[in-house]
C-alpha cells in the first residue's frame, strides 16, 4: 500500500531555509562573545539612522513611512467611520483600533506571524489611545494599519513613531507628538536600540544566561528589555512595556535612556512634519496661482466674446491648416 505523507517545503512557503543561529546556551554564549558589545554605561544616547516620510501614499488621507536602521514600517490612517454596533455606540469616546501585518518577505518564521501580529496590534493600540483626542469623534472608529516591511529590532517603537506621524498627516487631533524607543540589558551590557539578533538572544536565553556555573548558590543576572513611548510636552508616558528581570535601579536607568532618545526623535519628527507643512503650503500656493491664471484667461475670453460677438469670435479663432492647398 502506498502511503503519502505531506511535507512542508520551507522555500515554497516563504520561510528562511537557513538554520537557527544558536539553539543551546553554549551557542548563545558564542554568539554573545561575537557581538560588538557597547559600554556598560552608554554615553551617546542617540537613535539609529532614521528616515521618515509623511504622505507617501496619495490614495489615503494619512500615511507615513519610516526606516529605523534596517527596520522598515509603513503606517496608514483612515478617516473615522461611524460605528454600526449599538453596544459600541454607548461609549463616551471614539474607538481606536490598530492592525499590524507582516509582509510576506519580512519574516521567516511564518508559524508565529499571526500571534505576533495580534500582540503588536494590542500593544500599539494601548500606546496610541492616550495620544488621540477620542472625545472629538464620539460613536466613530479610527483605524490605523501598519505594514512591516523589514524587522531588525525595535519593531514596536518604530511602529509607534510611524503611526504618530501618520496621525498628524491625516489631520487627527492629538494631545502631543508621541515618540518611542527601546533599550535592553544583557550580562551587564546595555544595548540601546537593540537589533533583532540581540532581542532574539535575550528571549531564547534569558532563563539560562543569568546562571553562574561557579557560584553557589547560583546568582541571577539582570536581563530584560524596556519599550517606552512618551509625550514630552506634558512629560507623560503613554506606554512602558518591560520584559525580563530588572532591578528597580536598572529599570529607572533604562527608562531615562529611552526618554532621552525619545527627545532626540521628537526633534526629528518635528522637523519632518514642519518640512511637510512647508511643502504642502508651496503646493497650495502653486495651485492657487495656476487657478488664478486660468480664471484670468477665462475672463479675457468672455470679454472678447462680448465685444466681438459670437460669429466674429468664432471666425477669429478658426485657423487655417497651412498644409492644405487652396483651390
C-alpha positions as CSV (number, residue, x, y, z in Angstrom):
1,X,0.0,0.0,0.0
2,X,1.3,3.3,-1.0
3,X,1.4,5.9,1.9
4,X,1.6,9.5,1.1
5,X,2.8,12.0,3.7
6,X,2.7,15.7,3.3
7,X,5.9,17.6,3.9
8,X,6.5,21.3,4.3
9,X,8.7,23.0,1.8
10,X,10.2,25.9,3.6
11,X,11.4,27.6,0.4
12,X,8.0,27.5,-1.2
13,X,6.2,28.6,2.0
14,X,8.4,31.7,2.0
15,X,10.3,30.8,5.2
16,X,14.0,31.1,5.6
17,X,15.9,28.0,4.8
18,X,18.8,29.0,7.0
19,X,19.3,27.0,10.2
20,X,18.9,28.7,13.5
21,X,21.9,30.8,14.5
22,X,22.0,29.3,18.0
23,X,19.9,26.7,19.8
24,X,21.8,25.9,23.0
25,X,23.1,28.1,25.9
26,X,26.6,27.4,24.7
27,X,25.7,28.6,21.2
28,X,24.2,31.7,22.8
29,X,27.5,32.3,24.7
30,X,29.4,32.1,21.5
31,X,27.1,34.4,19.7
32,X,27.2,36.9,22.6
33,X,31.0,36.8,22.5
34,X,31.0,37.6,18.8
35,X,28.9,40.7,19.3
36,X,30.4,44.2,19.4
37,X,29.5,45.0,22.9
38,X,28.6,48.5,23.9
39,X,29.8,50.2,27.1
40,X,28.1,49.2,30.3
41,X,27.2,52.9,30.8
42,X,26.4,54.3,27.4
43,X,27.5,57.9,26.8
44,X,25.8,58.6,23.5
45,X,22.1,58.5,23.8
46,X,21.0,58.8,20.2
47,X,18.6,57.0,17.9
48,X,19.6,54.9,14.9
49,X,20.0,56.3,11.4
50,X,16.4,57.4,10.8
51,X,14.4,58.3,7.7
52,X,10.8,59.4,8.0
53,X,8.5,60.5,5.1
54,X,4.9,61.7,5.6
55,X,2.3,61.5,2.9
56,X,3.9,58.7,0.9
57,X,0.6,57.4,-0.4
58,X,-1.8,59.6,-2.4
59,X,-4.7,57.2,-2.2
60,X,-5.2,57.7,1.5
61,X,-5.5,60.7,3.7
62,X,-2.8,59.9,6.2
63,X,0.3,57.8,5.6
64,X,3.9,57.7,6.8
65,X,7.0,55.6,6.0
66,X,9.8,55.1,8.5
67,X,13.2,53.4,8.3
68,X,14.8,53.0,11.7
69,X,18.1,51.4,10.8
70,X,17.1,48.3,8.9
71,X,13.6,48.2,10.4
72,X,11.1,49.5,7.8
73,X,7.5,50.3,8.6
74,X,4.6,51.8,6.7
75,X,1.5,53.2,8.5
76,X,-1.9,54.2,7.1
77,X,-4.6,56.1,8.9
78,X,-8.1,56.2,7.6
79,X,-10.7,58.9,8.5
80,X,-13.0,58.0,11.4
81,X,-16.0,55.9,10.3
82,X,-19.3,55.6,12.2
83,X,-19.8,52.6,14.5
84,X,-22.5,50.2,13.5
85,X,-22.8,48.1,16.6
86,X,-25.2,49.6,19.2
87,X,-23.1,48.3,22.1
88,X,-20.1,50.3,20.9
89,X,-22.1,53.4,20.4
90,X,-22.7,53.7,24.1
91,X,-19.2,54.7,24.8
92,X,-18.4,58.4,25.6
93,X,-15.2,58.3,23.4
94,X,-14.3,57.1,20.0
95,X,-12.8,53.7,19.4
96,X,-9.2,53.3,18.2
97,X,-8.1,50.1,16.5
98,X,-4.6,49.2,15.3
99,X,-3.8,46.4,13.0
100,X,-0.3,45.1,12.2
101,X,0.6,42.9,9.3
102,X,3.9,41.5,8.2
103,X,4.9,41.5,4.6
104,X,5.4,38.0,3.1
105,X,9.2,38.7,2.8
106,X,9.6,40.4,6.2
107,X,9.9,37.3,8.4
108,X,11.0,33.7,8.0
109,X,9.1,32.3,11.0
110,X,5.6,32.1,9.4
111,X,4.1,29.9,12.2
112,X,4.3,32.7,14.8
113,X,3.3,35.6,12.5
114,X,-0.4,35.6,13.4
115,X,0.4,35.6,17.1
116,X,3.0,38.4,16.7
117,X,0.6,40.5,14.7
118,X,-2.1,40.3,17.3
119,X,0.3,41.1,20.1
120,X,1.8,44.0,18.3
121,X,-1.6,45.3,17.4
122,X,-2.7,45.2,21.0
123,X,0.4,46.9,22.3
124,X,0.2,49.6,19.6
125,X,-3.5,50.3,20.4
126,X,-2.6,50.8,24.1
127,X,0.2,53.2,23.2
128,X,-1.8,55.3,20.7
129,X,-5.0,55.6,22.8
130,X,-3.6,58.3,25.2
131,X,-2.4,60.4,22.3
132,X,-5.6,60.7,20.2
133,X,-8.4,63.1,21.2
134,X,-11.0,60.4,21.1
135,X,-13.6,62.7,22.6
136,X,-13.8,64.6,19.3
137,X,-15.3,61.7,17.3
138,X,-17.9,60.1,19.5
139,X,-19.5,56.9,18.1
140,X,-16.8,56.7,15.5
141,X,-13.9,54.3,15.0
142,X,-10.4,55.3,13.9
143,X,-8.4,52.5,12.2
144,X,-4.6,52.5,12.0
145,X,-3.0,49.9,9.8
146,X,0.7,49.1,9.9
147,X,2.7,47.1,7.4
148,X,6.0,45.6,8.5
149,X,8.4,45.6,5.6
150,X,11.6,44.6,7.4
151,X,12.3,43.7,11.1
152,X,15.7,44.4,12.6
153,X,14.7,45.1,16.2
154,X,12.9,48.0,17.8
155,X,9.8,47.0,15.9
156,X,7.1,48.2,18.3
157,X,8.8,51.5,19.0
158,X,9.3,52.1,15.3
159,X,5.6,51.4,14.6
160,X,4.6,53.9,17.3
161,X,6.8,56.6,15.8
162,X,5.5,56.0,12.3
163,X,1.8,56.0,13.5
164,X,2.3,59.3,15.3
165,X,3.5,60.9,12.1
166,X,0.6,59.4,10.1
167,X,-2.0,60.7,12.6
168,X,-0.7,64.2,12.1
169,X,-0.6,63.8,8.4
170,X,-4.3,62.6,8.4
171,X,-5.3,65.7,10.5
172,X,-6.5,63.7,13.5
173,X,-6.4,65.8,16.7
174,X,-3.8,64.6,19.1
175,X,-2.6,65.9,22.5
176,X,1.0,65.8,21.6
177,X,3.6,64.1,19.4
178,X,4.5,60.6,20.5
179,X,7.9,59.0,20.3
180,X,9.2,55.7,21.4
181,X,12.5,53.8,21.8
182,X,13.8,50.5,23.1
183,X,16.7,49.6,25.4
184,X,17.7,46.3,27.0
185,X,20.4,44.9,29.3
186,X,22.1,41.5,29.0
187,X,25.0,40.4,31.1
188,X,25.6,43.9,32.5
189,X,25.8,45.4,29.0
190,X,23.2,48.0,28.0
191,X,22.0,47.8,24.4
192,X,20.3,50.9,23.1
193,X,18.1,50.3,20.0
194,X,18.9,46.6,20.0
195,X,18.9,44.7,16.8
196,X,16.7,41.7,16.1
197,X,19.6,39.3,16.8
198,X,20.1,40.8,20.3
199,X,16.4,40.7,21.0
200,X,16.3,37.0,19.9
201,X,19.3,36.2,22.1
202,X,17.6,37.9,25.0
203,X,14.3,35.9,24.6
204,X,15.9,32.5,23.9
205,X,18.5,32.5,26.7
206,X,17.2,34.8,29.4
207,X,16.4,31.8,31.5
208,X,19.9,30.3,31.2
209,X,22.1,33.3,30.7
210,X,21.9,34.5,34.3
211,X,23.1,31.3,35.9
212,X,26.7,31.2,37.1
213,X,28.2,27.7,37.0
214,X,30.9,28.5,39.5
215,X,28.9,30.4,42.2
216,X,27.0,28.5,44.9
217,X,24.1,29.2,45.1
218,X,23.6,30.4,41.5
219,X,23.1,34.1,41.1
220,X,20.7,35.6,38.6
221,X,22.0,38.4,36.4
222,X,19.7,41.2,35.2
223,X,18.3,40.6,31.7
224,X,15.4,42.4,30.2
225,X,14.0,44.8,27.7
226,X,12.0,48.0,28.1
227,X,10.0,49.9,25.5
228,X,8.9,53.5,26.4
229,X,6.5,55.7,24.5
230,X,6.3,59.3,25.8
231,X,4.8,62.7,25.2
232,X,7.4,65.3,26.1
233,X,5.3,68.4,26.1
234,X,3.3,67.1,29.1
235,X,6.1,64.9,30.4
236,X,3.8,61.9,30.3
237,X,4.5,58.3,29.4
238,X,1.9,56.8,27.0
239,X,3.2,53.3,27.4
240,X,6.0,51.5,29.1
241,X,6.5,47.7,28.5
242,X,9.0,45.7,30.3
243,X,10.1,42.1,29.9
244,X,12.6,40.1,31.8
245,X,14.2,40.6,35.2
246,X,15.3,44.1,36.1
247,X,16.0,45.7,39.5
248,X,14.3,49.0,40.3
249,X,17.6,50.9,39.8
250,X,18.3,49.3,36.4
251,X,14.7,49.9,35.4
252,X,14.9,53.6,36.2
253,X,18.3,53.8,34.4
254,X,16.9,52.2,31.2
255,X,13.8,54.4,31.4
256,X,16.0,57.5,31.5
257,X,17.9,56.3,28.5
258,X,14.8,55.7,26.4
259,X,13.3,59.1,27.4
260,X,16.5,60.8,26.3
261,X,16.3,59.0,22.9
262,X,12.7,60.0,22.6
263,X,13.5,63.6,22.9
264,X,16.0,63.3,20.0
265,X,13.4,61.5,18.0
266,X,10.9,64.2,18.8
267,X,13.1,66.9,17.2
268,X,13.5,64.7,14.1
269,X,9.7,64.2,13.8
270,X,9.0,67.9,14.3
271,X,11.5,68.7,11.5
272,X,9.8,66.2,9.2
273,X,6.3,67.5,9.9
274,X,7.5,71.1,9.5
275,X,9.0,70.3,6.2
276,X,5.8,68.5,5.1
277,X,3.7,71.6,6.1
278,X,6.0,73.8,4.0
279,X,5.8,71.5,1.0
280,X,2.0,71.4,1.3
281,X,1.9,75.2,1.6
282,X,4.1,75.7,-1.5
283,X,1.8,73.2,-3.4
284,X,-1.3,75.2,-2.3
285,X,0.3,78.5,-3.5
286,X,1.2,76.9,-6.8
287,X,-2.3,75.5,-7.3
288,X,-3.8,78.9,-6.3
289,X,-1.6,80.7,-8.8
290,X,-2.5,78.3,-11.6
291,X,-6.2,78.7,-10.7
292,X,-5.9,82.5,-10.8
293,X,-4.1,82.3,-14.2
294,X,-6.9,80.1,-15.6
295,X,-9.6,82.5,-14.3
296,X,-7.8,85.4,-15.9
297,X,-7.7,83.6,-19.3
298,X,-11.3,82.7,-19.0
299,X,-12.2,86.3,-18.2
300,X,-10.3,87.5,-21.2
301,X,-12.2,85.1,-23.4
302,X,-15.6,86.2,-22.0
303,X,-14.7,89.9,-22.5
304,X,-13.6,89.2,-26.1
305,X,-16.8,87.3,-26.7
306,X,-18.9,90.3,-25.5
307,X,-17.1,92.8,-27.7
308,X,-16.8,90.8,-30.9
309,X,-20.0,88.9,-30.9
310,X,-20.4,85.1,-31.3
311,X,-19.9,84.8,-35.1
312,X,-16.9,87.1,-35.2
313,X,-15.4,85.4,-32.2
314,X,-15.7,82.0,-33.8
315,X,-14.2,83.2,-37.1
316,X,-11.3,84.9,-35.4
317,X,-10.4,81.6,-33.6
318,X,-10.6,79.5,-36.7
319,X,-7.1,78.9,-38.0
320,X,-6.4,77.5,-41.5
321,X,-4.3,74.4,-41.9
322,X,-1.0,75.5,-43.7
323,X,-0.7,72.1,-45.2
324,X,-4.0,72.2,-47.0
325,X,-3.8,73.5,-50.6
326,X,-6.3,76.2,-51.6
327,X,-8.2,75.8,-54.9
